[in-house]
Amino acid sequence: IIDERWFGQLHRPLHAATYYLNPAIRYLPTFKEDREVKYGTLDCIEILVSDYREQEVVHVSINKYNT
Protein backbone atom coordinates (compact mmCIF):
# COMPACT_ATOMS: atom_id res chain seq x y z
CA ILE A 1 0.00 0.00 0.00
CA ILE A 2 2.77 2.44 0.90
CA ASP A 3 4.62 1.77 -2.33
CA GLU A 4 1.47 2.39 -4.37
CA ARG A 5 0.78 5.72 -2.65
CA TRP A 6 4.42 6.81 -2.91
CA PHE A 7 4.56 5.93 -6.61
CA GLY A 8 1.31 7.79 -7.28
CA GLN A 9 2.46 10.91 -5.46
CA LEU A 10 5.61 11.30 -7.54
CA HIS A 11 3.77 11.27 -10.84
CA ARG A 12 2.20 14.72 -10.64
CA PRO A 13 2.75 17.71 -12.95
CA LEU A 14 4.52 19.71 -10.25
CA HIS A 15 6.99 16.90 -9.60
CA ALA A 16 7.64 16.55 -13.33
CA ALA A 17 8.33 20.29 -13.62
CA THR A 18 10.62 20.18 -10.59
CA TYR A 19 12.54 17.26 -12.08
CA TYR A 20 12.80 18.97 -15.46
CA LEU A 21 13.85 22.40 -14.16
CA ASN A 22 16.25 21.29 -11.41
CA PRO A 23 19.76 21.97 -12.78
CA ALA A 24 21.29 19.40 -10.41
CA ILE A 25 19.22 16.74 -12.19
CA ARG A 26 18.74 18.33 -15.62
CA TYR A 27 22.41 18.26 -16.61
CA LEU A 28 23.21 14.77 -15.40
CA PRO A 29 24.06 12.31 -18.17
CA THR A 30 21.32 10.03 -16.83
CA PHE A 31 18.59 12.70 -17.22
CA LYS A 32 15.61 11.45 -19.24
CA GLU A 33 13.17 13.83 -20.89
CA ASP A 34 10.42 11.34 -21.42
CA ARG A 35 6.82 11.96 -22.36
CA GLU A 36 5.57 12.04 -18.77
CA VAL A 37 8.13 14.69 -17.78
CA LYS A 38 7.45 16.86 -20.82
CA TYR A 39 3.65 16.72 -20.55
CA GLY A 40 3.77 17.09 -16.77
CA THR A 41 5.84 20.25 -17.12
CA LEU A 42 3.44 21.65 -19.72
CA ASP A 43 0.45 20.79 -17.52
CA CYS A 44 2.09 22.51 -14.57
CA ILE A 45 2.62 25.67 -16.62
CA GLU A 46 -1.02 25.65 -17.73
CA ILE A 47 -2.19 25.25 -14.12
CA LEU A 48 0.08 27.91 -12.62
CA VAL A 49 -0.07 30.48 -15.43
CA SER A 50 -3.62 31.22 -16.53
CA ASP A 51 -2.89 33.84 -19.21
CA TYR A 52 -2.02 32.36 -22.61
CA ARG A 53 0.50 35.13 -23.43
CA GLU A 54 2.29 34.61 -20.15
CA GLN A 55 2.41 30.88 -20.86
CA GLU A 56 4.20 31.67 -24.12
CA VAL A 57 6.77 33.75 -22.20
CA VAL A 58 7.35 30.79 -19.88
CA HIS A 59 7.79 28.44 -22.85
CA VAL A 60 10.34 30.78 -24.43
CA SER A 61 12.20 30.98 -21.12
CA ILE A 62 12.26 27.20 -20.81
CA ASN A 63 13.59 26.88 -24.35
CA LYS A 64 16.42 29.26 -23.40
CA TYR A 65 17.03 27.11 -20.32
CA ASN A 66 17.49 24.07 -22.56
CA THR A 67 20.37 25.61 -24.49
N, CA, C and O atoms as CSV, one atom per row, in Angstrom:
chain,resi,resn,atom,element,x,y,z
A,1,ILE,N,N,0.832,-1.195,0.000
A,1,ILE,CA,C,0.000,0.000,0.000
A,1,ILE,C,C,0.873,1.254,0.000
A,1,ILE,O,O,0.610,2.195,-0.749
A,2,ILE,N,N,1.900,1.267,0.831
A,2,ILE,CA,C,2.772,2.444,0.905
A,2,ILE,C,C,3.455,2.685,-0.431
A,2,ILE,O,O,3.528,3.821,-0.900
A,3,ASP,N,N,3.956,1.618,-1.046
A,3,ASP,CA,C,4.624,1.770,-2.335
A,3,ASP,C,C,3.686,2.340,-3.387
A,3,ASP,O,O,4.091,3.187,-4.184
A,4,GLU,N,N,2.443,1.887,-3.400
A,4,GLU,CA,C,1.471,2.394,-4.374
A,4,GLU,C,C,1.203,3.879,-4.168
A,4,GLU,O,O,1.153,4.639,-5.135
A,5,ARG,N,N,1.031,4.293,-2.933
A,5,ARG,CA,C,0.785,5.717,-2.655
A,5,ARG,C,C,2.005,6.553,-2.999
A,5,ARG,O,O,1.875,7.627,-3.586
A,6,TRP,N,N,3.190,6.070,-2.640
A,6,TRP,CA,C,4.416,6.812,-2.911
A,6,TRP,C,C,4.608,6.967,-4.415
A,6,TRP,O,O,4.936,8.053,-4.894
A,7,PHE,N,N,4.404,5.892,-5.155
A,7,PHE,CA,C,4.558,5.931,-6.609
A,7,PHE,C,C,3.563,6.910,-7.220
A,7,PHE,O,O,3.922,7.678,-8.113
A,8,GLY,N,N,2.339,6.895,-6.760
A,8,GLY,CA,C,1.314,7.789,-7.283
A,8,GLY,C,C,1.582,9.247,-6.976
A,8,GLY,O,O,1.238,10.118,-7.775
A,9,GLN,N,N,2.184,9.530,-5.844
A,9,GLN,CA,C,2.464,10.911,-5.457
A,9,GLN,C,C,3.554,11.535,-6.315
A,9,GLN,O,O,3.532,12.743,-6.552
A,10,LEU,N,N,4.489,10.751,-6.776
A,10,LEU,CA,C,5.610,11.300,-7.542
A,10,LEU,C,C,5.272,11.543,-9.007
A,10,LEU,O,O,6.073,12.131,-9.734
A,11,HIS,N,N,4.136,11.112,-9.437
A,11,HIS,CA,C,3.766,11.275,-10.838
A,11,HIS,C,C,2.695,12.358,-10.978
A,11,HIS,O,O,1.583,12.105,-11.440
A,12,ARG,N,N,3.060,13.547,-10.571
A,12,ARG,CA,C,2.195,14.723,-10.639
A,12,ARG,C,C,2.881,15.775,-11.492
A,12,ARG,O,O,4.108,15.773,-11.590
A,13,PRO,N,N,2.125,16.678,-12.113
A,13,PRO,CA,C,2.747,17.713,-12.948
A,13,PRO,C,C,3.800,18.543,-12.221
A,13,PRO,O,O,4.839,18.860,-12.800
A,14,LEU,N,N,3.552,18.896,-10.979
A,14,LEU,CA,C,4.519,19.713,-10.245
A,14,LEU,C,C,5.838,18.971,-10.036
A,14,LEU,O,O,6.910,19.571,-10.124
A,15,HIS,N,N,5.763,17.679,-9.762
A,15,HIS,CA,C,6.987,16.895,-9.597
A,15,HIS,C,C,7.728,16.767,-10.921
A,15,HIS,O,O,8.958,16.801,-10.945
A,16,ALA,N,N,7.004,16.622,-12.012
A,16,ALA,CA,C,7.645,16.553,-13.326
A,16,ALA,C,C,8.362,17.856,-13.641
A,16,ALA,O,O,9.491,17.842,-14.132
A,17,ALA,N,N,7.712,18.983,-13.362
A,17,ALA,CA,C,8.335,20.286,-13.616
A,17,ALA,C,C,9.562,20.482,-12.735
A,17,ALA,O,O,10.575,21.010,-13.192
A,18,THR,N,N,9.479,20.065,-11.493
A,18,THR,CA,C,10.623,20.177,-10.589
A,18,THR,C,C,11.790,19.340,-11.090
A,18,THR,O,O,12.935,19.792,-11.076
A,19,TYR,N,N,11.506,18.140,-11.526
A,19,TYR,CA,C,12.538,17.259,-12.078
A,19,TYR,C,C,13.160,17.896,-13.314
A,19,TYR,O,O,14.383,17.917,-13.458
A,20,TYR,N,N,12.332,18.408,-14.194
A,20,TYR,CA,C,12.799,18.973,-15.463
A,20,TYR,C,C,13.610,20.250,-15.263
A,20,TYR,O,O,14.599,20.465,-15.964
A,21,LEU,N,N,13.213,21.088,-14.328
A,21,LEU,CA,C,13.845,22.396,-14.157
A,21,LEU,C,C,14.973,22.416,-13.125
A,21,LEU,O,O,15.647,23.436,-12.986
A,22,ASN,N,N,15.193,21.344,-12.416
A,22,ASN,CA,C,16.249,21.294,-11.410
A,22,ASN,C,C,17.600,21.091,-12.098
A,22,ASN,O,O,17.842,20.022,-12.658
A,23,PRO,N,N,18.490,22.098,-12.071
A,23,PRO,CA,C,19.764,21.967,-12.777
A,23,PRO,C,C,20.638,20.830,-12.245
A,23,PRO,O,O,21.429,20.257,-12.994
A,24,ALA,N,N,20.503,20.502,-10.972
A,24,ALA,CA,C,21.288,19.401,-10.411
A,24,ALA,C,C,20.910,18.065,-11.051
A,24,ALA,O,O,21.729,17.148,-11.108
A,25,ILE,N,N,19.696,17.959,-11.522
A,25,ILE,CA,C,19.223,16.743,-12.191
A,25,ILE,C,C,19.290,16.903,-13.706
A,25,ILE,O,O,19.694,15.985,-14.419
A,26,ARG,N,N,18.894,18.066,-14.184
A,26,ARG,CA,C,18.738,18.330,-15.625
A,26,ARG,C,C,20.011,18.073,-16.426
A,26,ARG,O,O,19.939,17.598,-17.560
A,27,TYR,N,N,21.165,18.377,-15.858
A,27,TYR,CA,C,22.409,18.263,-16.609
A,27,TYR,C,C,23.195,16.996,-16.293
A,27,TYR,O,O,24.357,16.873,-16.681
A,28,LEU,N,N,22.579,16.072,-15.603
A,28,LEU,CA,C,23.209,14.769,-15.397
A,28,LEU,C,C,23.134,13.961,-16.687
A,28,LEU,O,O,22.165,14.092,-17.435
A,29,PRO,N,N,24.125,13.137,-16.962
A,29,PRO,CA,C,24.065,12.308,-18.173
A,29,PRO,C,C,22.915,11.300,-18.138
A,29,PRO,O,O,22.500,10.799,-19.183
A,30,THR,N,N,22.405,11.005,-16.959
A,30,THR,CA,C,21.315,10.034,-16.828
A,30,THR,C,C,19.930,10.674,-16.932
A,30,THR,O,O,18.917,9.980,-16.836
A,31,PHE,N,N,19.882,12.004,-17.131
A,31,PHE,CA,C,18.591,12.698,-17.222
A,31,PHE,C,C,17.795,12.165,-18.408
A,31,PHE,O,O,18.329,11.990,-19.503
A,32,LYS,N,N,16.507,11.911,-18.171
A,32,LYS,CA,C,15.614,11.451,-19.237
A,32,LYS,C,C,14.481,12.450,-19.396
A,32,LYS,O,O,13.774,12.758,-18.436
A,33,GLU,N,N,14.312,12.949,-20.597
A,33,GLU,CA,C,13.173,13.825,-20.887
A,33,GLU,C,C,12.126,12.971,-21.594
A,33,GLU,O,O,11.976,13.023,-22.815
A,34,ASP,N,N,11.424,12.203,-20.816
A,34,ASP,CA,C,10.419,11.340,-21.419
A,34,ASP,C,C,9.084,12.071,-21.536
A,34,ASP,O,O,8.944,13.224,-21.131
A,35,ARG,N,N,8.149,11.388,-22.081
A,35,ARG,CA,C,6.825,11.960,-22.359
A,35,ARG,C,C,6.136,12.458,-21.085
A,35,ARG,O,O,5.546,13.538,-21.068
A,36,GLU,N,N,6.220,11.669,-20.036
A,36,GLU,CA,C,5.572,12.040,-18.773
A,36,GLU,C,C,6.162,13.338,-18.211
A,36,GLU,O,O,5.428,14.193,-17.716
A,37,VAL,N,N,7.471,13.479,-18.289
A,37,VAL,CA,C,8.128,14.688,-17.785
A,37,VAL,C,C,7.738,15.893,-18.626
A,37,VAL,O,O,7.409,16.950,-18.087
A,38,LYS,N,N,7.772,15.740,-19.934
A,38,LYS,CA,C,7.446,16.857,-20.824
A,38,LYS,C,C,5.996,17.306,-20.643
A,38,LYS,O,O,5.730,18.495,-20.463
A,39,TYR,N,N,5.066,16.364,-20.689
A,39,TYR,CA,C,3.652,16.722,-20.548
A,39,TYR,C,C,3.325,17.205,-19.133
A,39,TYR,O,O,2.487,18.089,-18.956
A,40,GLY,N,N,3.979,16.632,-18.138
A,40,GLY,CA,C,3.768,17.086,-16.766
A,40,GLY,C,C,4.218,18.519,-16.577
A,40,GLY,O,O,3.555,19.297,-15.890
A,41,THR,N,N,5.350,18.877,-17.188
A,41,THR,CA,C,5.841,20.252,-17.116
A,41,THR,C,C,4.877,21.198,-17.819
A,41,THR,O,O,4.566,22.270,-17.301
A,42,LEU,N,N,4.406,20.808,-18.990
A,42,LEU,CA,C,3.443,21.646,-19.721
A,42,LEU,C,C,2.137,21.798,-18.942
A,42,LEU,O,O,1.565,22.887,-18.894
A,43,ASP,N,N,1.670,20.715,-18.338
A,43,ASP,CA,C,0.451,20.785,-17.517
A,43,ASP,C,C,0.638,21.723,-16.333
A,43,ASP,O,O,-0.257,22.496,-15.993
A,44,CYS,N,N,1.796,21.649,-15.717
A,44,CYS,CA,C,2.086,22.507,-14.569
A,44,CYS,C,C,2.060,23.976,-14.980
A,44,CYS,O,O,1.520,24.814,-14.258
A,45,ILE,N,N,2.630,24.286,-16.118
A,45,ILE,CA,C,2.617,25.669,-16.617
A,45,ILE,C,C,1.183,26.129,-16.850
A,45,ILE,O,O,0.821,27.243,-16.473
A,46,GLU,N,N,0.370,25.286,-17.465
A,46,GLU,CA,C,-1.024,25.651,-17.727
A,46,GLU,C,C,-1.800,25.882,-16.430
A,46,GLU,O,O,-2.665,26.756,-16.370
A,47,ILE,N,N,-1.495,25.106,-15.403
A,47,ILE,CA,C,-2.190,25.251,-14.121
A,47,ILE,C,C,-1.753,26.523,-13.399
A,47,ILE,O,O,-2.586,27.247,-12.856
A,48,LEU,N,N,-0.460,26.793,-13.393
A,48,LEU,CA,C,0.080,27.909,-12.615
A,48,LEU,C,C,-0.011,29.258,-13.325
A,48,LEU,O,O,-0.050,30.304,-12.676
A,49,VAL,N,N,-0.045,29.233,-14.658
A,49,VAL,CA,C,-0.073,30.481,-15.431
A,49,VAL,C,C,-1.352,30.477,-16.261
A,49,VAL,O,O,-1.450,29.751,-17.251
A,50,SER,N,N,-2.312,31.272,-15.868
A,50,SER,CA,C,-3.618,31.224,-16.531
A,50,SER,C,C,-3.653,31.978,-17.860
A,50,SER,O,O,-4.395,31.591,-18.763
A,51,ASP,N,N,-2.873,33.034,-17.994
A,51,ASP,CA,C,-2.894,33.845,-19.209
A,51,ASP,C,C,-2.066,33.175,-20.309
A,51,ASP,O,O,-0.917,32.791,-20.090
A,52,TYR,N,N,-2.669,33.043,-21.494
A,52,TYR,CA,C,-2.015,32.362,-22.607
A,52,TYR,C,C,-0.718,33.060,-23.011
A,52,TYR,O,O,0.275,32.392,-23.301
A,53,ARG,N,N,-0.712,34.389,-23.033
A,53,ARG,CA,C,0.497,35.129,-23.426
A,53,ARG,C,C,1.624,34.920,-22.420
A,53,ARG,O,O,2.790,34.804,-22.798
A,54,GLU,N,N,1.278,34.874,-21.172
A,54,GLU,CA,C,2.294,34.610,-20.146
A,54,GLU,C,C,2.831,33.180,-20.253
A,54,GLU,O,O,4.006,32.928,-19.988
A,55,GLN,N,N,1.958,32.253,-20.642
A,55,GLN,CA,C,2.409,30.881,-20.860
A,55,GLN,C,C,3.456,30.840,-21.968
A,55,GLN,O,O,4.445,30.115,-21.868
A,56,GLU,N,N,3.235,31.615,-23.019
A,56,GLU,CA,C,4.204,31.674,-24.118
A,56,GLU,C,C,5.549,32.204,-23.632
A,56,GLU,O,O,6.596,31.704,-24.044
A,57,VAL,N,N,5.530,33.205,-22.765
A,57,VAL,CA,C,6.771,33.748,-22.197
A,57,VAL,C,C,7.502,32.660,-21.406
A,57,VAL,O,O,8.725,32.541,-21.487
A,58,VAL,N,N,6.754,31.881,-20.653
A,58,VAL,CA,C,7.353,30.791,-19.880
A,58,VAL,C,C,7.966,29.759,-20.821
A,58,VAL,O,O,9.073,29.279,-20.573
A,59,HIS,N,N,7.263,29.413,-21.893
A,59,HIS,CA,C,7.786,28.435,-22.852
A,59,HIS,C,C,9.080,28.930,-23.494
A,59,HIS,O,O,10.025,28.159,-23.662
A,60,VAL,N,N,9.125,30.204,-23.850
A,60,VAL,CA,C,10.341,30.779,-24.432
A,60,VAL,C,C,11.480,30.716,-23.418
A,60,VAL,O,O,12.612,30.385,-23.769
A,61,SER,N,N,11.181,31.030,-22.175
A,61,SER,CA,C,12.204,30.980,-21.123
A,61,SER,C,C,12.724,29.559,-20.924
A,61,SER,O,O,13.924,29.354,-20.738
A,62,ILE,N,N,11.834,28.593,-20.964
A,62,ILE,CA,C,12.257,27.198,-20.810
A,62,ILE,C,C,13.115,26.775,-21.990
A,62,ILE,O,O,14.097,26.054,-21.815
A,63,ASN,N,N,12.760,27.213,-23.185
A,63,ASN,CA,C,13.585,26.882,-24.349
A,63,ASN,C,C,14.985,27.472,-24.215
A,63,ASN,O,O,15.958,26.837,-24.622
A,64,LYS,N,N,15.104,28.664,-23.658
A,64,LYS,CA,C,16.422,29.257,-23.404
A,64,LYS,C,C,17.175,28.440,-22.357
A,64,LYS,O,O,18.392,28.280,-22.438
A,65,TYR,N,N,16.446,27.931,-21.385
A,65,TYR,CA,C,17.032,27.110,-20.324
A,65,TYR,C,C,17.626,25.828,-20.896
A,65,TYR,O,O,18.616,25.312,-20.378
A,66,ASN,N,N,17.026,25.319,-21.955
A,66,ASN,CA,C,17.486,24.069,-22.563
A,66,ASN,C,C,18.804,24.217,-23.302
A,66,ASN,O,O,19.513,23.231,-23.502
A,67,THR,N,N,19.142,25.425,-23.707
A,67,THR,CA,C,20.371,25.608,-24.489
A,67,THR,C,C,21.567,25.891,-23.633
A,67,THR,O,O,22.669,26.068,-24.152
